[in-house]
Every structure is written in C-alpha cells, then in structure tokens.
Amino acid sequence: MAKHARPPIAEEVPLYIRWSPDRSAYSVELRLDLVTQIAAQIKMSERLGAELGGFLVGSFPIAPVPTIRIDDIEMVSNGSEDDTVFLPEPNEFRRFPDMKYSARARESAVIGFFRTHARIGPMRPSLADRSLVAQEFRNSPYVVLLIHAQAPHTAAFFVAANGQLPQEPSVREFQFDENEFKSLPEVPADDGEEDRRPRLRLPFKFNLETARVYWKVAVLVLLAIGACALMWSFAHQASGPPWAGASNQLHLAVTPENRLLRISWNHDAGDLNQATSAALIIVDGGIRSELPLEMDDLRLGSVEYQQSGSRVQVQLKLSKPSGQVSADSVEWSAH
C-alpha cells in the first residue's frame, strides 16, 4: 500500500507506528524516529552480549481508544555484575523523580520500562522486572517493551492492567526492523479500522509554547525536589536493612508495605553467586506455590507479594553445583 500524501505544513510533525488493541484495552504507539535510537542500543547489546535498558517517556493522548504513546527513552546504567542480566543501579531510581518532572515539563510522562533480552528462556518480564516497575508505576497504566538482543530481533509489548503485567504479550510478537517500520503505509490518526498490524499514523501538533512555560516552572520545582530527594536518599541509607553490607546469611524477611508484603533477603550473600537455581516457596492460606527466581531476581533482593490469607510462610531455597541445598524460612501473620 502506498503512503498517503500529506499537505505541506510549516512545522513537521512526528509519525508513529501503531499497534491497535489486541490482548489489552490499550493501543500502543511508538514514535518512528525513535526506532533508530532504540535499534542502536539493540546493536550495541548484541555486540557486547549484554542486556541494556531504560525508561520509556511518552503520554496518554486523548483518543477514541485508550492509547499509550512512546516518544523517547531514558537509558539507565546496569547495576548487575552479570552483564547478560539487566538490573538498574539503585542510584538510577534515586533520580526517578527528576525524570518524571523533566518529562512533565515536555508535556510527557515516564510511562514504562524497556530492556533487551539476552538471557536464556522465553522473552517475558522476569520477577525482578515486575517488582521494579510495580514500585515506580503503582498508580498508573504502564508498558514494558522487551526486544531480543540477538537476531532476529523480535519484540513484544506488555501493558499493565490494574497494576499487574500480563503473563503473555499484550500484542503479538513482532520484528523490530527499521526498514519494515519505515515502509508501512501512512494513514490518518483515527482511521477506525480493525486491522491489528502496526501502521504509521499522524498525531496532533505539539504545543511548543506551552512546553516552554512548563519548563520554566519545572526548573524552579526541580530545585526544591532535588533537596528533598537528597534528604530522602540519606534517610534510606541510614535506615537500610539490618543485613546491609554484612554476612553470608540470607536473612529472609517479610514486611507489610502498602497493602502488599515485601519479601526481602540479603542480595550480597555469597550463596547467591554459587546458586544454580533458586525458588521462593510460599504457603498462603493453605495454598502452596513455588516461584522460580532468576539471577536478576536474586540480586534485586526483594519482591512484592499480594497475600490472600492472614498467615504466610515463605522459604527461599537455593541449589548449589555440588547438589547441596541451602534455605531460609520466615513466617508472617496479620495478628
């Protein structure tokens, strides 16, 4: 299909690749000229054999169908000792408030997270991915984009519903290919078609003058936020977990936090580096479940869990190359 011609305009507006709702209530739009920037990160990830990632910046435009629009990425550094597993450094999250205010000054918002996928196994958000985004996007919709680091570079979007990421992609996996994207037909912004293939579309014009006003206000706000963030950082460092910087013990703990339970352990324990596999065994109200943990989950040091009963038993089990198994257990009760 040929591209539709556009009348000349004084200021060029961006084009977007659009995935219509498939397995979620949201359409997803990715800015076309952002594809080159993401593709460069994919090539670097493939060359290094390492995972790379960052935050997605965009908006929720007014449209007949709820839409998540991605306009930019904010790369973050990897804090994992294993380059094949991406886990942002703690310092990256300390500057998260600055990212949000900077995005707001551009009439945007931090709307999700993306990473390349270099690890073995299916391309799905890990338990660590889910815990990270749940902390930062607790009260708003968000999207996770995963892209295979090795060719062919397939990709998938996962759109959160009610704060929870689905187990399967929200749209069918697709090829992240610059040339294929650029050859897609250009169509009007709201064509109303049911075709679920990705396509280019023309959005509304961006209001630059409004952005300049917001930016001036944001500069003043950021000065105050920076001071608050620094105080918050010192306070959290001073009140860290009792095992911080300490021993080889796992120190498994369960603490209530915002209507959830936070299951945490000493991510510096030596046994973690020797583990060939790991799992959390949770007994909640008589129901037993076993959650496999990957290396990034272990190094994260905590996960969130929504309990259903008033008594929860948790065991962290590690298997070693020698065949030995080490474990730590803890019990939580609402009474």
C-alpha positions as CSV (number, residue, x, y, z in Angstrom):
1,M,0.0,0.0,0.0
2,A,1.4,3.4,-1.0
3,K,1.8,6.2,1.6
4,H,-1.0,8.8,1.7
5,A,0.3,12.2,0.6
6,R,0.3,15.0,3.2
7,P,-0.2,18.7,2.5
8,P,2.9,20.8,3.3
9,I,3.0,22.2,6.8
10,A,5.1,24.8,8.4
11,E,6.4,22.6,11.2
12,E,6.9,18.8,10.6
13,V,5.0,16.6,13.0
14,P,6.2,13.1,14.0
15,L,4.9,9.8,12.7
16,Y,4.1,6.9,14.9
17,I,3.9,3.1,14.5
18,R,0.6,2.0,15.9
19,W,-0.5,-1.4,17.3
20,S,-4.3,-1.5,17.8
21,P,-5.7,-3.2,20.9
22,D,-5.2,-6.9,20.8
23,R,-4.9,-8.5,24.2
24,S,-5.3,-5.4,26.2
25,A,-7.6,-2.3,26.2
26,Y,-4.8,0.0,25.0
27,S,-3.4,0.9,21.6
28,V,0.4,1.3,21.7
29,E,2.2,4.0,19.6
30,L,6.0,4.2,19.0
31,R,7.5,7.3,17.5
32,L,9.1,6.4,14.2
33,D,12.2,8.5,14.6
34,L,12.8,6.8,17.9
35,V,13.2,3.5,16.2
36,T,16.8,4.4,15.0
37,Q,17.8,5.3,18.6
38,I,16.5,2.0,20.0
39,A,18.0,0.0,17.1
40,A,21.4,1.4,18.0
41,Q,21.0,0.1,21.6
42,I,20.0,-3.3,20.3
43,K,23.1,-3.5,18.1
44,M,25.3,-2.5,21.0
45,S,23.6,-5.1,23.2
46,E,24.2,-7.8,20.5
47,R,27.8,-6.8,20.1
48,L,28.6,-6.8,23.8
49,G,26.5,-9.8,24.6
50,A,24.9,-7.8,27.4
51,E,21.4,-6.5,28.2
52,L,20.7,-2.8,28.1
53,G,17.6,-0.9,29.2
54,G,15.9,2.2,30.4
55,F,12.7,4.0,30.9
56,L,10.1,4.9,28.3
57,V,8.8,8.5,28.1
58,G,5.6,9.4,26.4
59,S,2.0,10.3,27.0
60,F,-1.7,9.1,27.1
61,P,-3.3,11.2,24.3
62,I,-7.0,11.8,24.1
63,A,-8.3,9.2,21.5
64,P,-11.4,7.1,20.9
65,V,-9.4,4.1,22.1
66,P,-7.1,4.4,25.2
67,T,-3.6,4.9,23.9
68,I,-0.1,4.7,25.3
69,R,2.3,6.8,23.2
70,I,6.1,6.4,23.4
71,D,8.2,9.4,22.4
72,D,11.6,9.0,24.0
73,I,13.8,6.7,26.0
74,E,15.9,7.4,29.1
75,M,18.9,5.0,29.2
76,V,20.0,3.8,32.7
77,S,23.2,2.0,33.7
78,N,23.2,-1.7,34.6
79,G,24.0,-2.5,38.2
80,S,24.2,-6.2,37.8
81,E,27.6,-8.0,38.0
82,D,26.3,-10.3,35.3
83,D,26.2,-8.3,32.0
84,T,23.7,-10.7,30.5
85,V,21.1,-9.7,33.1
86,F,19.9,-6.1,33.2
87,L,19.2,-4.7,36.6
88,P,19.3,-0.9,37.1
89,E,21.6,0.5,39.7
90,P,19.9,1.8,42.9
91,N,21.2,5.3,42.1
92,E,19.1,5.3,38.9
93,F,15.9,5.1,40.9
94,R,17.0,8.0,43.1
95,R,16.9,10.2,40.1
96,F,13.5,8.9,39.0
97,P,11.6,11.9,40.5
98,D,13.8,14.2,38.3
99,M,13.0,12.1,35.2
100,K,9.3,12.5,35.9
101,Y,9.4,16.3,36.4
102,S,11.6,16.7,33.3
103,A,9.1,14.7,31.3
104,R,6.2,16.7,32.7
105,A,7.9,19.9,31.5
106,R,7.7,18.5,28.0
107,E,4.0,17.6,28.4
108,S,5.1,14.0,28.8
109,A,5.4,11.3,31.5
110,V,7.5,8.3,32.3
111,I,5.2,5.6,31.1
112,G,7.2,2.4,31.3
113,F,10.4,0.4,31.0
114,F,12.3,-1.4,28.3
115,R,15.3,-3.8,28.0
116,T,17.0,-6.0,25.5
117,H,16.7,-9.7,26.2
118,A,20.0,-11.7,26.1
119,R,19.2,-14.3,28.7
120,I,18.1,-17.9,28.1
121,G,14.4,-18.6,28.2
122,P,11.2,-17.0,26.8
123,M,11.0,-13.3,26.3
124,R,8.8,-12.4,29.3
125,P,9.1,-9.9,32.2
126,S,11.1,-11.5,35.0
127,L,10.0,-11.3,38.6
128,A,12.6,-8.6,39.1
129,D,11.2,-6.6,36.1
130,R,7.7,-6.9,37.6
131,S,8.9,-5.7,41.1
132,L,10.8,-2.8,39.6
133,V,8.0,-1.4,37.6
134,A,5.4,-2.1,40.2
135,Q,7.4,0.2,42.6
136,E,7.5,3.1,40.2
137,F,4.1,2.8,38.4
138,R,1.9,1.7,41.2
139,N,-1.0,4.1,40.5
140,S,-1.0,4.5,36.7
141,P,-1.0,2.4,33.5
142,Y,2.4,1.5,32.1
143,V,4.0,-0.6,29.4
144,V,7.1,-2.9,29.2
145,L,8.9,-3.4,25.9
146,L,11.2,-6.4,25.6
147,I,13.5,-6.8,22.5
148,H,15.6,-9.9,21.7
149,A,19.3,-8.8,21.7
150,Q,20.2,-11.5,19.2
151,A,18.9,-11.6,15.6
152,P,16.2,-11.9,14.5
153,H,15.2,-9.1,16.8
154,T,11.7,-10.0,17.8
155,A,9.9,-7.7,20.3
156,A,6.8,-7.6,22.5
157,F,4.8,-5.1,24.5
158,F,3.3,-5.9,27.9
159,V,0.7,-3.5,29.0
160,A,-0.2,-3.4,32.7
161,A,-3.9,-3.8,33.8
162,N,-4.8,-2.8,37.3
163,G,-1.1,-2.5,38.2
164,Q,-0.2,-6.1,37.0
165,L,1.7,-7.1,33.9
166,P,0.2,-10.0,31.9
167,Q,2.0,-13.3,31.5
168,E,1.7,-13.1,27.7
169,P,2.4,-10.2,25.4
170,S,-0.3,-7.6,25.0
171,V,0.2,-7.6,21.2
172,R,1.6,-10.4,19.2
173,E,5.4,-10.6,19.0
174,F,6.8,-8.6,16.0
175,Q,10.0,-8.0,14.2
176,F,11.8,-4.9,15.4
177,D,13.1,-3.9,12.0
178,E,13.7,-0.2,11.0
179,N,13.2,-0.8,7.3
180,E,10.0,-2.6,7.7
181,F,8.6,0.1,10.0
182,K,9.6,2.9,7.6
183,S,7.9,1.1,4.7
184,L,4.5,0.9,6.5
185,P,1.6,2.9,4.9
186,E,0.8,6.3,6.3
187,V,-2.8,6.6,7.4
188,P,-5.0,9.2,9.2
189,A,-4.7,9.4,13.0
190,D,-8.2,7.8,13.7
191,D,-9.0,5.5,10.8
192,G,-11.3,3.3,12.9
193,E,-10.0,0.2,11.1
194,E,-9.8,-3.2,12.9
195,D,-6.6,-4.2,11.3
196,R,-4.1,-5.1,14.1
197,R,-0.9,-4.7,12.1
198,P,1.5,-2.0,13.1
199,R,1.0,1.1,11.0
200,L,2.1,4.7,10.7
201,R,-0.1,7.4,11.8
202,L,-0.2,11.2,12.1
203,P,-0.9,12.7,15.6
204,F,-2.0,16.1,16.7
205,K,0.5,19.0,16.6
206,F,2.7,19.5,19.7
207,N,2.3,22.8,21.5
208,L,5.8,24.1,21.9
209,E,4.9,27.4,23.6
210,T,3.0,25.5,26.4
211,A,6.1,23.3,26.9
212,R,8.3,26.3,27.3
213,V,6.1,27.7,30.1
214,Y,6.0,24.3,31.8
215,W,9.8,24.1,31.6
216,K,10.3,27.4,33.3
217,V,8.0,26.3,36.1
218,A,9.7,22.9,36.3
219,V,13.2,24.4,36.8
220,L,12.0,26.1,40.0
221,V,10.2,22.9,41.2
222,L,13.3,20.7,40.5
223,L,15.5,22.8,42.8
224,A,13.1,22.1,45.6
225,I,12.7,18.4,44.6
226,G,16.4,17.9,44.4
227,A,16.9,19.0,48.0
228,C,14.0,16.7,49.1
229,A,15.4,13.7,47.1
230,L,18.9,14.2,48.7
231,M,17.3,14.1,52.2
232,W,15.3,11.0,51.2
233,S,18.4,9.3,50.0
234,F,20.4,9.9,53.2
235,A,17.4,8.8,55.3
236,H,17.1,5.5,53.4
237,Q,20.8,4.8,53.5
238,A,20.8,5.4,57.2
239,S,17.8,3.1,57.8
240,G,18.7,0.2,55.4
241,P,18.1,-3.4,56.2
242,P,19.9,-4.9,59.2
243,W,22.0,-7.2,57.0
244,A,23.2,-4.4,54.7
245,G,27.0,-4.9,53.9
246,A,27.0,-7.8,56.2
247,S,27.3,-11.6,56.1
248,N,26.8,-14.6,54.0
249,Q,23.4,-15.3,55.6
250,L,20.2,-14.9,53.6
251,H,18.3,-13.1,56.3
252,L,14.9,-13.7,54.7
253,A,12.3,-11.3,55.9
254,V,8.6,-10.4,55.2
255,T,7.3,-6.9,56.0
256,P,3.9,-5.3,55.1
257,E,4.1,-2.4,52.7
258,N,1.3,-0.5,51.0
259,R,-1.2,-3.4,51.4
260,L,1.4,-5.8,50.0
261,L,4.0,-8.0,51.5
262,R,7.7,-7.3,50.7
263,I,9.7,-10.4,50.7
264,S,13.4,-9.5,51.0
265,W,16.8,-11.2,51.5
266,N,20.5,-10.3,51.7
267,H,21.4,-9.9,48.0
268,D,25.1,-9.8,48.9
269,A,25.0,-13.3,50.4
270,G,27.8,-15.5,49.0
271,D,25.4,-18.4,48.4
272,L,23.6,-16.4,45.8
273,N,26.7,-16.3,43.5
274,Q,27.0,-20.1,43.8
275,A,23.4,-20.9,43.2
276,T,22.5,-22.9,40.0
277,S,18.8,-22.4,40.7
278,A,16.6,-20.7,43.2
279,A,12.9,-20.6,44.2
280,L,10.5,-18.9,46.6
281,I,8.1,-21.3,48.2
282,I,5.1,-19.5,49.6
283,V,2.3,-21.1,51.6
284,D,-0.6,-18.7,51.8
285,G,-3.9,-19.7,53.5
286,G,-3.1,-23.4,52.9
287,I,-2.2,-22.8,49.2
288,R,1.4,-23.7,48.3
289,S,3.1,-22.1,45.3
290,E,6.7,-22.2,44.0
291,L,8.1,-19.2,42.1
292,P,11.4,-19.8,40.3
293,L,13.9,-16.9,40.7
294,E,16.4,-15.8,38.0
295,M,19.7,-14.2,38.8
296,D,18.4,-10.7,38.4
297,D,15.6,-11.6,40.9
298,L,18.2,-12.7,43.4
299,R,20.3,-9.6,43.0
300,L,17.3,-7.3,43.3
301,G,17.0,-8.5,46.9
302,S,13.2,-8.2,47.2
303,V,9.9,-8.8,45.6
304,E,6.3,-7.8,46.3
305,Y,3.6,-10.3,47.0
306,Q,-0.2,-9.8,47.3
307,Q,-1.3,-12.2,50.1
308,S,-4.8,-13.7,50.3
309,G,-4.7,-15.0,53.9
310,S,-3.7,-13.7,57.3
311,R,-0.8,-16.1,57.6
312,V,2.0,-16.5,55.1
313,Q,5.0,-18.8,55.2
314,V,8.0,-18.1,52.9
315,Q,11.1,-20.2,52.1
316,L,14.0,-19.2,49.9
317,K,15.6,-22.3,48.5
318,L,19.0,-22.3,46.7
319,S,20.6,-25.2,44.8
320,K,24.4,-25.4,44.5
321,P,26.6,-27.1,41.9
322,S,27.5,-29.7,44.5
323,G,23.9,-30.7,44.8
324,Q,23.5,-29.2,48.2
325,V,20.5,-27.1,49.0
326,S,20.5,-24.1,51.4
327,A,17.3,-22.4,52.5
328,D,16.0,-19.8,54.9
329,S,12.4,-19.6,56.1
330,V,10.2,-17.0,57.7
331,E,6.6,-16.6,58.7
332,W,4.3,-13.6,58.7
333,S,1.0,-13.2,60.4
334,A,-1.5,-10.3,60.3
335,H,-2.3,-10.8,64.0
